[in-house]
């Protein structure tokens, strides 16, 4: 199927599959761009029809990518399977799936051999039979207020020269899959931009605040999961190293900076001694530090680690938080009604509100000019389900 009818059929297949993935507990993005940097420039090489991100009970991320095609029969089936397997490797996804109107036995054989899931539309229909209680359109899925607001925000962004489009694109898309230090580095840059007096209009301000909150929480979930392996202090050290050098596991640059500082201090001591030996008075001056000049450690890193540790201790709530944010920000705050559906009751317990408040508080320290646009979140009703309380932080 080609032309407008084929595109509409493919779009509908994407929406249906994204809805099913969200119902199974994943944070979902449709038409997620895949970018690559070359020669100092970042360009979009393709997109993922449906990106699924979910966290297990230990807050380890699991990434799924899906391609949805409205074509029938064998045409292009095996080529698309091979292409999808390569895309899975490129983006570092844990699983991939091809969804088509119909599938062939030959296609199933190739899919099994290369480890790609292959679904026919009829199989998706069976999966949807138990999802009648889930709205068809909500948050970032389908025809919603989010889609309209995003189109308006894109036009507003083009007229604001002080806000780097690449930074916004990273926070909207790549940050969901990025290491914590990259997300925190982007937030540091965004804070510098917003502090210069750049005024962001709505809906751009509200949408960007939501994307930034989602990026911050995704980074905190990854950091929380990392504490199982290297501990809280080790995780913090990796983030600091990543911010300072670009590589959280390479201390060589920092060691060189420490050696340079030691050499500089030693040389200054020698010079002072030479002057004193010649009868000149000693003039004490602060010694500049190469290490400190390189440091980009945010003042709110302790708050971020506090958030990560809390989320790790209450992983059943934490792993649901990205879905709660999507519904609360991209549906409720934009005037939608789908977030009120009983299907989402388990995402709006008091503990979700508590975790959300802690996350927004961390964001208010990182990018205060954006966090204020999320204050209405505290007024949403979070009494639709009862769960155990988040444990208190040891920092309090």
C-alpha positions, 0 to 999 in steps of 0.5 A, spaced: 500 500 500 502 506 497 501 514 497 496 517 502 492 511 504 498 507 505 501 512 510 495 513 514 495 505 515 502 505 517 501 511 522 495 507 525 499 501 526 504 505 529 499 508 534 496 501 536 503 498 537 505 504 541 498 504 545 500 496 547 507 497 549 505 503 554 499 498 556 505 493 558 509 498 562 513 502 557 515 509 556 513 510 548 515 515 543 513 515 536 518 517 530 524 517 535 529 520 531 536 516 530 542 521 529 549 521 528 555 526 529 560 527 523 565 532 522 562 536 528 555 536 525 549 532 528 544 529 523 538 525 523 539 518 519 533 515 520 527 514 525 524 509 530 517 508 528 516 506 536 521 506 541 519 503 548 523 504 554 522 500 561 526 499 567 526 492 571 526 492 578 533 493 579 532 500 575 536 497 569 533 500 562 531 495 557 530 498 550 525 496 544 525 498 537 519 497 532 518 498 525 510 498 523 509 497 515 502 496 512 505 492 506 502 485 505 506 479 502 513 477 502 515 484 498 520 487 502 519 483 508 526 480 509 530 486 507 526 490 512 528 485 518 535 485 516 535 493 516 531 493 523 537 488 526 542 493 524 538 499 527 538 495 533 545 494 533 546 501 532 542 504 537 544 499 542 537 496 543 535 490 547 530 487 542 526 489 536 520 488 532 517 488 525 509 489 525 506 488 518 499 487 515 501 480 514 507 475 515 510 469 511 513 463 513 520 465 510 520 471 514 518 468 520 524 463 519 529 469 518 526 473 524 528 467 528 535 466 526 537 474 527 533 475 533 527 479 531 520 479 533 515 479 527 508 480 528 502 480 523 496 485 524 492 480 526 497 478 532 496 485 534 489 485 534 489 479 539 494 483 544 489 489 543 483 485 546 485 485 553 486 493 552 479 495 551 479 499 558 486 503 555 484 510 551 486 510 544 489 517 544 493 519 550 499 523 552 504 523 546 500 517 543 495 519 537 491 525 536 492 529 542 493 536 545 501 534 545 501 533 538 498 540 536 502 543 542 509 540 539 507 543 532 506 550 535 512 549 540 517 547 534 515 554 530 516 558 536 523 555 537 525 557 530 524 564 532 528 564 538 535 564 536 538 564 544 536 557 545 540 552 541 536 547 537 541 541 538 540 542 545 533 542 545 533 536 540 538 532 545 533 533 551 527 531 547 530 525 544 537 522 545 537 524 553 532 518 554 537 513 552 543 517 554 548 516 560 547 520 566 553 525 565 551 527 558 544 529 561 546 533 567 551 536 562 545 538 557 542 541 563 548 545 566 548 548 559 540 549 559 541 553 565 546 558 563 541 559 557 535 560 561 539 565 566 541 570 560 534 572 560 531 568 554 523 568 555 520 562 553 513 562 550 508 557 552 507 551 549 514 551 548 516 552 555 511 547 558 513 542 553 520 543 554 520 543 562 516 536 561 521 533 556 527 536 561 523 533 567 523 526 563 530 526 561 532 528 569 528 522 571 531 517 566 538 519 568 536 518 575 533 511 574 539 509 570 544 512 576 540 509 581 540 502 578 548 503 577 549 504 585 548 496 585 554 495 581 559 501 584 555 504 590 552 511 591 559 514 591 562 510 585 556 512 581 557 520 583 564 519 581 563 516 575 558 522 573 563 527 575 568 524 571 564 524 565 562 531 566 569 533 566 572 529 561 566 526 557 568 519 559 565 516 566 570 511 566 577 514 564 581 518 569 587 519 565 585 526 564 584 528 571 590 524 573 594 529 568 590 535 571 592 533 578 599 532 576 599 539 573 597 542 579 602 539 583 607 541 579 605 548 579 605 548 586 612 546 587 614 551 582 611 556 585 614 554 592 621 554 589 620 561 586 618 564 593 624 560 596 628 564 591 625 571 593 626 570 600 633 568 599 634 574 596 631 578 601 625 580 598 618 579 602 614 573 600 607 575 597 602 570 598 597 569 592 592 563 591 595 558 586 590 557 580 588 549 579 587 546 572 583 541 575 578 546 578 578 550 571 576 543 568 571 541 573 563 542 571 560 539 577 553 542 578 552 544 585 545 540 585 549 533 584 547 531 591 540 533 590 540 528 583 544 523 587 539 523 593 533 522 587 537 516 584 538 513 591 530 514 593 528 511 586 532 505 587 529 504 594 522 504 591 523 501 584 516 499 584 514 506 584 520 509 580 520 504 574 512 507 573 514 514 574 516 516 566 509 513 564 506 518 570 510 524 567 508 523 560 500 523 562 501 528 568 505 533 563 503 531 556 496 530 557 493 533 564 497 540 563 495 540 556 488 540 558 487 533 556 482 528 559 485 521 557 489 521 564 483 520 568 482 513 565 481 508 570 486 504 566 491 509 569 489 509 576 496 505 578 500 511 576 497 516 580 498 514 587 500 518 593 507 515 592 507 517 585 506 524 587 511 524 592 517 521 587 514 527 582 515 532 587 522 530 589 524 530 582 521 537 580 525 539 586 531 537 583 529 540 577 528 547 580 535 547 583 538 545 576 534 549 571 529 553 576 526 558 570 523 551 567 521 548 573 516 553 575 512 551 569 511 544 572 508 547 579 501 545 577 503 538 577 502 538 585 495 540 584 493 534 580 489 528 584 494 523 586 489 518 590 487 513 585 491 508 588 494 506 595 501 504 595 507 503 600 511 510 601 518 512 599 523 511 604 526 517 607 533 520 604 539 519 609 541 526 607 535 529 611 
